[in-house]
Structure formats: C-alpha cells, structure tokens
Amino acid sequence: MKALRDIKKADLFFVLVLGMIIAIIWLWSSSHESKQELVAEIIRNGQVIRKIDLNKVETPEYVTLEDGIKMTILAEKGRIRVLHSDCPNKICVKAGWLTEPGDAAVCIPSDTIVIIDVPD
C-alpha cells in the first residue's frame, strides 16, 4: 500500500494521457480497416472466372469449379477461402482464410488462384 501513496499526481496524469492516446490510435486504425476495399478474384487457367466484392457479401457464397480438378471456394463478408479441392497436397485449402489485400491461395495442379486484389 505504501507504493500507492508514493504515486504523484503528475504520474497519474501521464498514465491517463498515455491511455487516451493509445485508445484514440486504436479506434482510428480499426475504423480505417473496415473501409478497406476487398475484392477477391478467382482465376483458373489464366482467366478470371469470378470477382467477388467481399465487403458486400451478406450470406456465405459457394463457388464450385467442376472442370478439371474440382474445387469449392467459400466467400463470406470480408474473407474468402478454398474450402475443398481434389488436388493431392491441398496447399490451397491449408492457406485458410484470405482477409488482406495481396493474400492468395494457389493450386498449381488445377492452375487456380484465389487472390484478394491490392487496391490502386
């Protein structure tokens, strides 16, 4: 308890100001992240099969690719992933959720890429 008595008003003021600065930075950065443009592209054999605006997805969307190696891709608000693939190693499935611009899941055997575009 003696340690609490040794705290000066200036120290307490410094801690409060520092806490307020951290809270403002956190609120500012989280509000800017939600406005980030997230458009996913599904590319197979060098051709864009589908573009999905991940900010506008309201219910889960499944995209099934039947030709060649079969794949199922799942898009939800703010994220996309390869849910299933008949390829041997399933590296594309293991990539998990893609949430940031530049994130990609690549399936070399099926020549398929799922990527979140980097905004200009």
C-alpha positions in Angstrom: 0.0 0.0 0.0 2.9 2.3 0.6 3.8 2.2 -3.1 0.3 3.6 -4.0 0.9 6.5 -1.6 4.2 7.4 -3.5 2.4 7.9 -6.8 2.4 11.6 -7.7 -0.5 13.4 -9.4 1.8 14.0 -12.4 2.5 10.3 -12.8 -1.2 9.5 -12.7 -1.9 12.3 -15.3 0.8 10.8 -17.5 -0.7 7.3 -17.4 -4.2 8.7 -18.2 -2.9 10.8 -21.2 -1.0 7.8 -22.5 -4.0 5.6 -22.2 -6.2 8.1 -24.1 -3.6 8.4 -26.9 -3.5 4.6 -27.2 -7.3 4.4 -27.3 -7.5 7.1 -30.0 -4.9 5.4 -32.2 -6.7 2.0 -31.8 -10.1 3.5 -32.7 -8.7 5.4 -35.7 -6.9 2.3 -37.1 -9.9 0.0 -36.6 -12.3 2.4 -38.3 -9.9 2.7 -41.4 -9.6 -1.1 -41.7 -13.3 -1.6 -42.1 -13.4 0.8 -45.0 -10.7 -1.2 -46.9 -11.7 -2.4 -50.3 -11.6 -6.2 -50.6 -12.3 -7.7 -54.0 -11.4 -11.3 -54.5 -10.6 -12.8 -57.9 -10.9 -16.5 -58.8 -8.5 -17.2 -61.7 -8.3 -20.5 -63.5 -6.0 -21.2 -66.5 -5.1 -17.5 -66.6 -8.8 -16.4 -66.9 -10.7 -14.5 -64.3 -13.7 -16.8 -63.5 -15.3 -14.6 -60.9 -14.8 -11.3 -59.0 -16.4 -11.0 -55.6 -16.7 -7.8 -53.6 -16.1 -9.2 -50.1 -17.4 -6.0 -48.4 -20.9 -6.7 -50.0 -21.2 -10.4 -49.2 -24.3 -10.8 -47.0 -24.6 -14.6 -46.8 -22.0 -17.3 -47.5 -21.3 -17.7 -51.2 -20.0 -21.0 -52.5 -18.3 -21.2 -55.9 -17.8 -24.7 -57.3 -15.3 -25.3 -60.1 -16.2 -28.6 -61.8 -13.9 -28.6 -64.9 -10.6 -30.3 -64.2 -9.7 -30.6 -60.6 -12.9 -30.0 -58.6 -12.8 -27.1 -56.0 -15.2 -25.4 -53.7 -14.5 -21.8 -52.7 -16.3 -20.1 -49.8 -16.7 -16.3 -49.6 -18.1 -14.6 -46.5 -18.1 -10.9 -45.6 -14.5 -9.7 -45.5 -12.9 -13.1 -46.3 -12.6 -16.0 -48.7 -11.0 -19.4 -48.7 -10.6 -22.6 -50.7 -12.9 -24.9 -48.7 -12.2 -28.2 -50.7 -10.0 -29.3 -53.5 -9.4 -32.7 -55.2 -5.7 -31.8 -55.7 -3.1 -34.1 -54.0 -1.4 -31.8 -51.4 -4.3 -29.4 -50.7 -1.9 -26.5 -50.1 -4.6 -24.2 -51.3 -7.0 -25.4 -48.6 -4.3 -25.1 -46.0 -3.9 -21.4 -46.9 -7.0 -20.8 -44.8 -9.0 -17.6 -44.8 -7.7 -14.8 -47.0 -8.6 -11.4 -45.5 -6.0 -8.9 -46.6 -5.1 -7.4 -50.0 -2.4 -9.5 -51.5 -3.4 -12.7 -49.7 -3.6 -15.7 -52.1 -4.3 -19.4 -52.2 -2.7 -21.1 -55.2 -3.4 -24.6 -56.5 -0.8 -25.5 -59.1 -2.3 -28.8 -60.2 -5.6 -27.1 -61.1 -3.9 -23.9 -62.3 -6.2 -21.9 -59.9 -5.5 -18.8 -57.9 -7.8 -17.2 -55.3 -6.4 -13.7 -54.5 -7.6 -10.5 -52.9 -6.7 -7.6 -55.2 -4.4 -4.9 -54.0 -6.4 -1.6 -54.4 -4.8 1.0 -56.6 
